[in-house]
Amino acid sequence: LLARALSLSERYLVGARPASVRWVTNQTTRWGSCSYYSGHIRLSHRLRVVPDWVLDSVLVHELAHLTHPDHSPAFHRLADAYPRHKEAGVFLAGYGLGLSAPGRS
């Protein structure tokens, strides 16, 4: 994951270098999180099965937080540099609905 994030950072977010990137099992209401001060990125284990382009979009989003810890216009300019960012958001909205469907464990 770290190598993938570094490659995406080089391509879309010059200068954003995470200290670590890892899967976690305790994120059920968000896809990822980033600590601006430590540089650690955590991704929900639920993303292990999504297409690569969706995972890359989440990584770019979290990498953008290493430069802008908020959701300001400057942050969105960086995150939106990923060409399929909006499409990934639609995918994740549907995937999230499926995960929360009744009878799903």
Long-range contacts (C-beta under 8 A, 24 or more apart in sequence): 1-43, 1-59, 4-55, 4-56, 4-59, 5-41, 5-59, 5-62, 5-63, 8-56, 8-59, 8-60, 8-63, 8-82, 9-63, 12-60, 12-63, 12-78, 12-81, 12-82, 13-60, 13-63, 13-64, 13-66, 13-67, 13-78, 13-81, 15-67, 16-63, 16-64, 16-66, 16-67, 16-78, 17-66, 18-62, 18-63, 18-66, 21-59, 23-47, 23-48, 31-58, 31-92, 32-58, 32-59, 32-61, 32-62, 33-62, 34-62, 34-63, 34-65, 34-66, 34-69, 36-65, 36-66, 36-69, 39-66, 46-99, 50-91, 50-92, 50-95, 51-91, 53-84, 53-87, 53-88, 54-84, 54-88, 54-91, 54-92, 56-82, 56-84, 56-88, 57-82, 57-84, 57-85, 57-87, 57-88, 57-89, 58-88, 58-92, 60-85, 61-85
